[in-house]
Amino acid sequence: MKRESSAPAGLLKSLAAVFAVAVLAFALAGCTQATSSSAASSTAASSDSASAASEAPAEAAATGFKVDIDAPGWDKLTSTPMIAAVEPVIEGVMDNGPLYFAIDADQPAAIEVDPGTYKVTFISGVNMDGSIYTFPSTKEVSAGTLNDASAVLDVEATLVTPASVTPEQMEHVIAASTIATQNLSGTDKDGSAILEDIIKNAQNAPEVPVENIQSAQDLARSALENGEASDITLNTPPQNLTAE
C-alpha cells in the first residue's frame, strides 16, 4: 500500500517543479518585454525631440544696408574708423535720435537697422599724420534684408592733407566723434579707445593748435548735457563738404 501511494506523490512533486519553472520563465519574459517597451518609448521620445528641434522656426534675417567708403590713404592699423550717423527719414522709426556706427574704410560694411529709409551723415576718421577726409552731403538709403545681393552705398571721401587741415575742420571732427563714440551701435569696438586715438592723431596736424582740440571736446560735452548732440553730428559744416 505504501508503494502505491508514493507514486502519485512523486508525480505531484515533478508537476510542481515544472510549474515553478514555467512561472519563472513567464516572469522573465515579462521583464524583458517591459524593458524593450521602455527602451522603445525612450527612443521614440528622443526622436520626437530631435524632430521638434529640427522644425524650430528659423531666426529672422538681419536687415539694414551696406556702405563702402573709398578713402585714399586710410590705414586699418593706424587710422581711426569712419563714423556713420544714421537717422530715420520717417519720424517714429527710432525714438532716441541718430545711431552711430564705427566702420572701416575701403571695404563693404554692414549696418544693421530696421527696414525703412534713412539719412546717413559721415564723420571723418583721422589718419596717423593728422590728415582727415571730407564727404559729400548727407546720403539717403533704404534698408532691407542684409545678404550678398544687398545694394551698397558707395561713398567717395576726399583726403585733406595734414598741412591743409584747418582748425575748424578738426574741431568739427573731434566734437562730432566725441559725441558719437559715447554710444556706438552694432560694434565691439571700444568708443573711448577710438576717441583717444583720434585726439592723438589730431595733434599731428601742424595747423591745429592743442587748444582747439580741447575746446572741441568741451563743446561736445556741453552739447551732450544740453540735449543738442545731434546738432553737431548731423550738421556737416561747409568746409567739410565736397562737390556732389
C-alpha positions as CSV (number, residue, x, y, z in Angstrom):
1,M,0.0,0.0,0.0
2,K,2.8,2.4,0.8
3,R,4.4,1.8,-2.6
4,E,1.1,2.6,-4.4
5,S,0.7,5.9,-2.5
6,S,4.3,7.1,-3.1
7,A,4.0,7.2,-6.9
8,P,1.3,9.9,-7.1
9,A,3.3,11.9,-4.5
10,G,6.4,11.8,-6.7
11,L,4.3,12.8,-9.7
12,L,2.9,15.8,-7.8
13,K,6.4,16.9,-6.9
14,S,7.5,16.7,-10.6
15,L,4.5,18.7,-11.7
16,A,5.1,21.3,-9.1
17,A,8.7,21.7,-10.2
18,V,7.7,22.1,-13.9
19,F,5.0,24.7,-12.9
20,A,7.6,26.7,-10.9
21,V,10.0,26.8,-13.9
22,A,7.1,27.9,-16.2
23,V,6.2,30.7,-13.8
24,L,9.8,31.9,-13.6
25,A,10.2,31.8,-17.4
26,F,6.9,33.8,-17.8
27,A,8.1,36.4,-15.2
28,L,11.5,36.8,-17.0
29,A,9.7,37.2,-20.4
30,G,7.5,39.9,-18.9
31,C,10.6,41.8,-17.6
32,T,12.3,41.6,-21.0
33,Q,9.2,42.9,-22.7
34,A,8.8,45.8,-20.3
35,T,12.5,46.7,-20.7
36,S,12.1,46.6,-24.5
37,S,9.0,48.7,-24.3
38,S,10.7,51.3,-22.1
39,A,13.7,51.5,-24.5
40,A,11.4,51.9,-27.4
41,S,9.5,54.6,-25.7
42,S,12.8,56.4,-24.8
43,T,14.0,56.1,-28.4
44,A,10.7,57.5,-29.7
45,A,10.8,60.4,-27.2
46,S,14.4,61.2,-28.3
47,S,13.3,61.0,-32.0
48,D,10.3,63.3,-31.3
49,S,12.6,65.8,-29.5
50,A,15.1,65.9,-32.4
51,S,12.2,66.3,-34.9
52,A,10.8,69.2,-32.9
53,A,14.2,70.8,-32.7
54,S,14.7,70.5,-36.4
55,E,11.3,72.1,-37.0
56,A,12.0,75.1,-34.8
57,P,11.3,78.4,-36.6
58,A,14.4,80.0,-38.2
59,E,15.6,83.3,-36.9
60,A,14.5,86.4,-38.8
61,A,17.0,87.6,-41.4
62,A,19.1,90.7,-40.5
63,T,18.0,93.9,-42.1
64,G,20.0,97.1,-42.9
65,F,22.2,98.4,-45.6
66,K,25.9,98.3,-46.7
67,V,28.4,101.2,-47.0
68,D,31.6,101.2,-48.9
69,I,33.8,104.2,-48.3
70,D,36.7,104.9,-50.7
71,A,39.3,106.7,-48.6
72,P,42.7,107.1,-50.1
73,G,45.5,106.9,-47.5
74,W,43.3,105.3,-44.8
75,D,45.1,102.6,-42.9
76,K,43.3,100.0,-40.8
77,L,46.2,99.8,-38.3
78,T,46.9,103.5,-37.7
79,S,43.8,105.4,-38.9
80,T,40.7,105.8,-36.8
81,P,37.3,104.4,-38.1
82,M,34.9,106.5,-40.1
83,I,31.6,107.1,-38.3
84,A,28.2,106.9,-39.9
85,A,25.4,108.9,-38.1
86,V,22.1,107.2,-39.1
87,E,18.7,108.8,-38.7
88,P,15.3,107.8,-40.0
89,V,13.6,109.8,-42.7
90,I,10.1,108.8,-41.4
91,E,9.7,110.1,-37.9
92,G,8.9,107.4,-35.4
93,V,11.2,104.6,-36.7
94,M,13.7,105.4,-33.9
95,D,12.9,107.5,-30.8
96,N,16.3,108.2,-29.4
97,G,17.9,110.2,-32.1
98,P,20.6,109.0,-34.6
99,L,22.5,105.8,-34.2
100,Y,26.3,105.9,-34.6
101,F,28.3,103.1,-36.3
102,A,32.1,103.0,-36.5
103,I,33.1,101.4,-39.8
104,D,36.4,100.7,-41.6
105,A,37.0,102.3,-45.0
106,D,37.9,100.6,-48.2
107,Q,35.7,97.6,-47.7
108,P,31.9,97.0,-47.6
109,A,30.5,97.4,-44.1
110,A,27.1,96.2,-43.0
111,I,24.9,98.5,-40.9
112,E,22.0,96.8,-39.1
113,V,18.9,98.8,-38.7
114,D,15.1,98.2,-39.1
115,P,13.7,98.3,-42.6
116,G,13.0,101.8,-43.8
117,T,14.6,104.9,-45.3
118,Y,17.5,106.6,-43.5
119,K,19.7,109.6,-43.9
120,V,23.4,109.0,-43.3
121,T,25.9,111.6,-42.4
122,F,29.6,110.7,-42.3
123,I,32.2,111.8,-39.7
124,S,35.8,111.6,-40.8
125,G,38.3,109.4,-39.2
126,V,41.8,110.8,-38.5
127,N,44.9,109.3,-40.0
128,M,48.1,109.0,-38.0
129,D,49.7,112.0,-39.8
130,G,46.7,114.2,-38.8
131,S,45.0,114.2,-42.2
132,I,41.2,113.8,-42.4
133,Y,38.5,113.4,-45.1
134,T,35.6,115.5,-46.4
135,F,32.4,113.9,-47.6
136,P,29.5,114.7,-49.9
137,S,26.4,116.0,-48.1
138,T,24.0,113.6,-46.3
139,K,23.1,110.5,-48.2
140,E,19.7,108.7,-48.3
141,V,19.5,105.0,-48.3
142,S,16.8,102.3,-48.0
143,A,17.3,99.4,-45.5
144,G,16.2,95.9,-46.4
145,T,17.3,92.3,-45.9
146,L,21.1,92.0,-45.5
147,N,22.6,89.4,-47.8
148,D,25.1,89.1,-50.6
149,A,22.7,90.8,-53.0
150,S,22.2,93.9,-50.8
151,A,22.7,97.2,-52.5
152,V,25.9,99.0,-51.4
153,L,26.0,102.8,-50.7
154,D,29.3,103.9,-52.3
155,V,30.9,107.0,-50.8
156,E,33.8,109.0,-52.1
157,A,35.9,110.5,-49.3
158,T,38.3,113.3,-50.2
159,L,41.7,113.4,-48.4
160,V,42.7,116.6,-46.7
161,T,46.5,116.6,-46.2
162,P,47.9,117.4,-42.8
163,A,49.1,120.9,-43.7
164,S,45.7,121.7,-45.3
165,V,43.5,120.7,-42.3
166,T,42.0,123.8,-40.7
167,P,41.4,124.2,-37.0
168,E,37.6,124.5,-37.8
169,Q,37.6,121.2,-39.7
170,M,39.4,119.3,-36.9
171,E,37.2,120.9,-34.3
172,H,34.2,119.5,-36.0
173,V,35.7,116.0,-36.4
174,I,36.7,115.9,-32.8
175,A,33.4,117.3,-31.4
176,A,31.3,115.0,-33.5
177,S,33.5,112.0,-32.8
178,T,33.4,112.7,-29.0
179,I,29.6,112.6,-29.1
180,A,29.4,109.5,-31.4
181,T,31.9,107.4,-29.6
182,Q,29.8,107.7,-26.4
183,N,27.3,105.2,-27.7
184,L,28.4,103.2,-30.7
185,S,25.9,100.7,-32.1
186,G,26.3,97.3,-33.7
187,T,30.0,97.0,-32.9
188,D,32.5,95.5,-30.5
189,K,34.8,98.5,-30.9
190,D,35.7,100.5,-27.8
191,G,34.5,104.0,-28.3
192,S,36.8,105.5,-25.7
193,A,39.8,103.9,-27.3
194,I,38.7,105.3,-30.7
195,L,38.4,108.8,-29.3
196,E,41.8,108.5,-27.6
197,D,43.4,107.6,-31.0
198,I,41.5,110.5,-32.7
199,I,42.9,113.0,-30.3
200,K,46.4,111.6,-30.5
201,N,46.4,111.6,-34.4
202,A,44.9,115.1,-34.5
203,Q,47.9,116.5,-32.7
204,N,50.0,115.7,-35.8
205,A,48.1,118.2,-37.9
206,P,50.5,121.2,-38.0
207,E,47.9,123.9,-38.3
208,V,45.7,122.7,-35.5
209,P,46.6,124.0,-32.0
210,V,46.1,121.8,-29.0
211,E,43.8,124.4,-27.6
212,N,41.3,123.8,-30.5
213,I,41.4,120.1,-29.8
214,Q,40.5,120.7,-26.1
215,S,37.8,123.2,-27.0
216,A,36.2,120.8,-29.4
217,Q,35.8,118.2,-26.6
218,D,34.4,120.8,-24.3
219,L,31.8,121.8,-27.0
220,A,30.8,118.2,-27.3
221,R,30.3,117.6,-23.6
222,S,28.2,120.8,-23.4
223,A,26.1,119.6,-26.3
224,L,25.5,116.2,-24.6
225,E,24.5,117.9,-21.4
226,N,22.1,120.2,-23.1
227,G,20.5,117.6,-25.4
228,E,22.0,119.2,-28.5
229,A,24.4,116.4,-29.6
230,S,22.7,115.7,-32.9
231,D,23.1,119.4,-33.9
232,I,26.8,118.7,-34.2
233,T,26.9,115.1,-35.5
234,L,24.3,115.7,-38.2
235,N,25.5,119.2,-39.2
236,T,28.4,118.7,-41.6
237,P,29.8,122.3,-41.9
238,P,30.5,123.9,-45.3
239,Q,34.3,123.4,-45.0
240,N,33.7,119.7,-44.6
241,L,31.7,119.2,-47.9
242,T,32.9,118.3,-51.3
243,A,31.0,118.7,-54.6
244,E,28.4,116.1,-55.3
